[in-house]
């Protein structure tokens, strides 16, 4: 039986969606975004206790760097609060607080950390449930891969290729550079038999 035969109006569809969706979002009337995900580990806190992490992130949830920090917080089950930053109209207090003026940034137990990689590493240092390998040798390799992804042109190559438009005359060159970087990463990961080496990084 099709959905169309079960649901006769948008109101019924909305009601059905509500009944089958977990209550993991909070309404924010008059704000952007109008809803926000509820961190899964807030129940760990005593009443009236502030979460140890305050995450500053984009309002539209398009930023992949914000997403990877959010995923890590959830995976590590760290209670956190979220402050949304409108990237088209950044508050003055935020541009003063964060030297790069970019998102994400986080206050981790009161200490400001910015740049997603640095936030992830700070979470590794301060909280348990590591997302990096426990084996010292593999841990060192994983950390080096994280550094290389940031600094050896992988991030730049991927961004340039993924943002290519039909008007770009160098599309093939961008694709070739991106594929070369993917091959380098694949060769590095192939040295280790496990399915994951740098979980969430």
C-alpha positions in Angstrom: 0.0 0.0 0.0 1.4 3.4 -0.9 1.9 6.3 1.4 -0.5 8.3 -0.7 -3.3 5.9 0.1 -2.5 6.0 3.9 -2.1 9.8 4.3 -4.6 12.2 2.8 -3.2 15.5 3.9 0.0 17.3 4.9 -1.3 17.6 8.4 -1.7 13.8 8.6 1.8 13.3 7.2 3.2 15.7 9.8 1.4 13.9 12.5 2.7 10.5 11.3 6.3 11.8 11.1 6.0 13.2 14.6 4.8 9.8 16.0 7.7 8.0 14.3 10.5 10.4 15.1 12.4 10.2 18.3 12.2 13.4 20.4 15.9 14.3 19.8 15.3 17.9 18.7 14.2 21.0 20.6 12.0 23.7 19.1 13.5 27.2 18.9 10.6 29.5 18.2 11.6 32.7 16.3 15.2 31.5 16.0 17.4 30.1 13.3 17.6 27.1 13.1 14.0 26.6 14.3 14.9 23.3 15.8 18.2 21.9 17.2 19.4 18.4 18.0 19.4 17.5 21.7 22.8 16.1 22.7 22.3 12.4 23.7 24.4 12.5 26.9 22.9 15.4 28.8 21.3 12.9 31.2 24.7 12.2 32.6 24.8 15.6 34.2 23.5 16.4 37.7 20.6 18.9 37.8 21.8 22.6 37.2 25.2 21.4 36.1 26.6 23.1 32.9 27.9 20.7 30.2 31.7 20.6 30.0 31.7 21.6 26.3 30.1 24.5 24.6 30.2 24.1 20.8 30.0 27.1 18.5 28.7 26.0 15.1 27.0 27.2 12.0 23.2 27.7 12.0 22.6 25.8 8.8 24.5 22.6 9.6 26.3 22.7 6.3 29.8 23.0 7.7 31.6 19.6 7.5 34.1 20.7 10.1 31.3 21.5 12.6 29.7 18.1 11.8 32.8 16.1 12.5 33.2 17.8 15.9 29.5 17.1 16.6 29.9 13.5 15.6 32.9 13.1 17.9 31.0 14.6 20.9 28.1 12.2 20.3 30.4 9.2 19.8 32.4 9.9 22.9 29.1 10.6 24.8 30.3 14.0 26.1 27.5 16.3 27.3 27.6 19.6 25.5 25.7 22.7 24.7 25.5 24.4 21.3 25.7 28.1 20.4 24.7 28.7 16.8 26.6 31.3 14.7 25.0 32.9 11.7 27.8 32.8 9.1 26.2 35.6 7.1 25.9 37.9 10.2 28.5 36.8 12.8 28.1 38.4 16.1 30.8 40.9 17.1 31.4 39.1 20.3 32.2 35.9 18.3 34.7 37.6 16.0 36.4 39.1 19.1 36.4 35.7 20.9 37.7 33.5 18.1 40.8 34.9 16.3 40.0 33.1 13.0 36.3 34.2 13.2 35.5 30.8 11.7 33.4 27.9 13.0 33.7 25.5 14.7 35.1 26.7 18.0 34.5 25.2 21.4 35.0 26.0 25.1 36.2 22.8 26.6 36.0 23.0 30.4 36.2 26.8 30.0 39.2 26.7 27.6 38.7 28.1 24.1 39.8 25.8 21.3 39.2 26.5 17.6 39.9 24.7 14.3 38.1 21.3 14.1 41.2 19.2 14.2 42.5 20.9 17.3 39.1 20.6 19.0 39.0 16.8 18.2 42.5 16.4 19.6 41.6 18.4 22.7 38.6 16.1 23.3 40.9 13.1 22.9 43.2 14.5 25.6 40.5 15.6 28.1 37.9 12.8 27.8 37.9 9.0 27.6 36.5 6.8 24.9 39.3 7.5 22.5 38.5 7.7 18.8 42.1 7.1 17.9 43.8 3.7 18.0 45.0 2.5 21.5 48.1 0.9 20.0 50.9 3.5 20.3 52.3 2.9 16.8 48.9 3.0 15.1 48.0 6.0 17.2 51.1 7.9 15.9 50.3 6.9 12.3 46.7 8.0 12.8 47.7 11.4 14.1 50.1 11.8 11.2 47.4 11.0 8.8 45.2 13.7 10.4 48.0 16.2 10.1 48.7 15.2 6.5 45.0 15.6 5.6 45.2 19.1 6.9 48.5 20.2 5.5 49.5 18.1 2.4 46.9 19.5 0.1 44.2 16.9 0.5 41.7 19.2 2.0 42.4 21.9 -0.6 42.3 19.4 -3.4 39.0 17.9 -2.2 37.4 21.3 -1.7 38.4 22.6 -5.1 37.1 19.5 -6.9 33.9 19.2 -5.0 33.1 22.8 -5.6 33.8 22.6 -9.3 31.2 24.0 -11.7 30.5 23.4 -15.4 32.2 26.7 -16.1 35.5 25.6 -14.7 38.0 24.9 -17.5 40.4 23.0 -15.2 37.8 20.4 -14.0 39.9 17.4 -15.3 43.0 18.7 -13.6 41.2 19.3 -10.3 39.8 15.8 -10.5 43.2 14.3 -11.2 44.7 16.1 -8.2 41.9 14.9 -6.0 42.1 11.3 -7.1 45.9 11.4 -6.5 45.3 12.5 -2.9 42.7 9.8 -2.5 45.2 7.2 -3.8 47.8 8.4 -1.3 45.3 8.1 1.6 44.2 4.6 0.4 47.8 3.4 0.3 48.4 4.7 3.8 45.3 3.0 5.2 45.9 -0.2 3.3 48.9 -0.9 5.7 46.4 -1.6 8.5 43.9 -4.5 8.3 41.2 -3.0 10.6 38.1 -1.3 9.2 38.8 2.0 11.0 42.0 3.8 11.9 41.0 7.4 12.6 37.4 7.1 13.7 35.6 10.5 13.3 38.8 12.3 12.3 
